[in-house]
Amino acid sequence: MRALDGKVAIITGASSGIGYAAAKLFAQEGARLVLGARSKDRLEALVAEITGANGSATAIAGDVRDEDYAIELVETALGRFGGLDVGFNNAGIIGEMVDVQHMTAEAWQDTLDTNLTGAFFGAKHQIPAMIDRGAGSVIFTSSFVGHAIGFAGMASYSASKAGLVGMTKSLAVEHGRNGIRVNSLLPGGTATPMVGDFSNDPSAGDAIAEFHALKRMAQPREIAQAALFLASEAASFVTGSAMVADGGNSVTKI
Ligand SMILES: NC(=O)c1ccc[n+]([C@@H]2O[C@H](COP(=O)([O-])OP(=O)(O)OC[C@H]3O[C@@H](n4cnc5c(N)ncnc54)[C@H](OP(=O)(O)O)[C@@H]3O)[C@@H](O)[C@H]2O)c1
């Protein structure tokens, strides 16, 4: 028996990085997947890879800032696979990195819309489908940024990621009675294209690695494994948590 046999999962941010690794891992573990992101071509290539390996996946390209997209992802899970068990609301952007006095309202809002409101839209429409199922697991990808570490120029990103931790606590209490678990996953620095958005200095990865007790960044699959735990029955009594998979950066003072 695999960890997600018989389960149906939505993963956003599946075209790249952590979401891409999670899609491949969840599929290997038996989940049937509805994959989301804006890049249609990359999603289609991933679906081909998963189905080519005898997995089951479909993809809908769209923007998590659009509430109708959240509805479409859930309707696809219900129509194609007959229900929904897991919502991995993982899509995110680093946003414009600039000191707060230079941050435009538009840039602030775009980061919040993508990282926080997009996750809210996901949960809002996933939870009713999980109530019908009598159980479910909602996961938000938060971050060590805004939790363990503050970085200059990242006010909007930090606020959005801390906001997910707060929303997690409320939704966990709101829907525990429905058998629905809600958790935030807080990755440490992870080797994905987002690191290039953080800094175009080729040595940025080395500098980020230093923040971690393990003195390296995570590979996306290592974070996907933590998401798999939260998605699976192995985490049956885990809800309302801000679960770190951070290589020890929250306990490191350098
Ligand atoms: N990498 C790290 O060090 C790190 C650490 C802690 C937390 N995180 C969080 O982990 C999550 C995944 O990031 P990653 O590191 O895997 O970065 P990534 O490789 O840049 O992936 C980001 C994903 O989000 C999708 N996305 C962005 N904006 C979107 C939108 N408006 N609508 C739909 N999809 C959107 C992207 O797809 P499209 O561009 O195709 O839309 C992509 O699939 C993010 O929430 C990030 O904040 C990352």
The ligand as an SDF file (V2000), in Angstrom:
LIG
                    3D

 48 52  0  0  0  0  0  0  0  0999 V2000
   12.7230   27.9560   -2.8260 N   0  0  0  0  0  0  0  0  0  0  0  0
   12.7720   28.3080   -1.5530 C   0  0  0  0  0  0  0  0  0  0  0  0
   13.8550   28.5390   -0.9790 O   0  0  0  0  0  0  0  0  0  0  0  0
   11.4940   28.3890   -0.7460 C   0  0  0  0  0  0  0  0  0  0  0  0
   11.5980   28.4550    0.6490 C   0  0  0  0  0  0  0  0  0  0  0  0
   10.4430   28.5280    1.4130 C   0  0  0  0  0  0  0  0  0  0  0  0
    9.2120   28.5580    0.7890 C   0  0  0  0  0  0  0  0  0  0  0  0
    9.1260   28.5120   -0.5690 N   0  0  0  0  0  0  0  0  0  0  0  0
    7.7840   28.5190   -1.1630 C   0  0  0  0  0  0  0  0  0  0  0  0
    7.6200   27.3220   -1.8870 O   0  0  0  0  0  0  0  0  0  0  0  0
    6.6080   27.5180   -2.8860 C   0  0  0  0  0  0  0  0  0  0  0  0
    7.1210   26.9510   -4.2030 C   0  0  0  0  0  0  0  0  0  0  0  0
    8.2400   27.7540   -4.5970 O   0  0  0  0  0  0  0  0  0  0  0  0
    9.4910   27.1690   -5.3940 P   0  0  0  0  0  0  0  0  0  0  0  0
   10.6860   27.4200   -4.5580 O   0  0  0  0  0  0  0  0  0  0  0  0
    9.1910   25.7950   -5.8690 O   0  0  0  0  0  0  0  0  0  0  0  0
    9.5560   28.2450   -6.5750 O   0  0  0  0  0  0  0  0  0  0  0  0
    9.3410   28.1440   -8.1430 P   0  0  0  0  0  0  0  0  0  0  0  0
   10.1780   27.0570   -8.6970 O   0  0  0  0  0  0  0  0  0  0  0  0
    9.5120   29.5390   -8.6230 O   0  0  0  0  0  0  0  0  0  0  0  0
    7.8100   27.6980   -8.2780 O   0  0  0  0  0  0  0  0  0  0  0  0
    6.7570   28.5840   -8.0370 C   0  0  0  0  0  0  0  0  0  0  0  0
    5.4950   27.9620   -8.6110 C   0  0  0  0  0  0  0  0  0  0  0  0
    4.3790   28.8250   -8.3510 O   0  0  0  0  0  0  0  0  0  0  0  0
    3.6760   29.0150   -9.5720 C   0  0  0  0  0  0  0  0  0  0  0  0
    3.0010   30.3200   -9.5640 N   0  0  0  0  0  0  0  0  0  0  0  0
    3.5620   31.5280   -9.2720 C   0  0  0  0  0  0  0  0  0  0  0  0
    2.6320   32.4930   -9.4060 N   0  0  0  0  0  0  0  0  0  0  0  0
    1.4900   31.8800   -9.7940 C   0  0  0  0  0  0  0  0  0  0  0  0
    0.1870   32.3420  -10.1010 C   0  0  0  0  0  0  0  0  0  0  0  0
   -0.1460   33.6570  -10.0300 N   0  0  0  0  0  0  0  0  0  0  0  0
   -0.7610   31.4420  -10.4670 N   0  0  0  0  0  0  0  0  0  0  0  0
   -0.4520   30.1290  -10.5490 C   0  0  0  0  0  0  0  0  0  0  0  0
    0.7610   29.6250  -10.2620 N   0  0  0  0  0  0  0  0  0  0  0  0
    1.7210   30.5000   -9.8950 C   0  0  0  0  0  0  0  0  0  0  0  0
    4.7500   28.9140  -10.6420 C   0  0  0  0  0  0  0  0  0  0  0  0
    4.2020   28.5390  -11.8800 O   0  0  0  0  0  0  0  0  0  0  0  0
    3.9840   29.4880  -13.1560 P   0  0  0  0  0  0  0  0  0  0  0  0
    5.1080   30.4700  -13.2020 O   0  0  0  0  0  0  0  0  0  0  0  0
    3.9580   28.4850  -14.2690 O   0  0  0  0  0  0  0  0  0  0  0  0
    2.6600   30.1160  -12.9110 O   0  0  0  0  0  0  0  0  0  0  0  0
    5.5880   27.7700  -10.1060 C   0  0  0  0  0  0  0  0  0  0  0  0
    5.0130   26.5410  -10.4590 O   0  0  0  0  0  0  0  0  0  0  0  0
    6.3320   29.0030   -2.9120 C   0  0  0  0  0  0  0  0  0  0  0  0
    5.1290   29.2810   -2.2340 O   0  0  0  0  0  0  0  0  0  0  0  0
    7.5090   29.5940   -2.1780 C   0  0  0  0  0  0  0  0  0  0  0  0
    7.1950   30.8420   -1.5980 O   0  0  0  0  0  0  0  0  0  0  0  0
   10.2490   28.4160   -1.3430 C   0  0  0  0  0  0  0  0  0  0  0  0
  1  2  1  0
  2  3  2  0
  2  4  1  0
  4  5  1  0
  4 48  2  0
  5  6  2  0
  6  7  1  0
  7  8  2  0
  8  9  1  0
  8 48  1  0
  9 10  1  0
  9 46  1  0
 10 11  1  0
 11 12  1  0
 11 44  1  0
 12 13  1  0
 13 14  1  0
 14 15  2  0
 14 16  1  0
 14 17  1  0
 17 18  1  0
 18 19  2  0
 18 20  1  0
 18 21  1  0
 21 22  1  0
 22 23  1  0
 23 24  1  0
 23 42  1  0
 24 25  1  0
 25 26  1  0
 25 36  1  0
 26 27  1  0
 26 35  1  0
 27 28  2  0
 28 29  1  0
 29 30  1  0
 29 35  2  0
 30 31  1  0
 30 32  2  0
 32 33  1  0
 33 34  2  0
 34 35  1  0
 36 37  1  0
 36 42  1  0
 37 38  1  0
 38 39  2  0
 38 40  1  0
 38 41  1  0
 42 43  1  0
 44 45  1  0
 44 46  1  0
 46 47  1  0
M  CHG  2   8   1  16  -1
M  END
$$$$
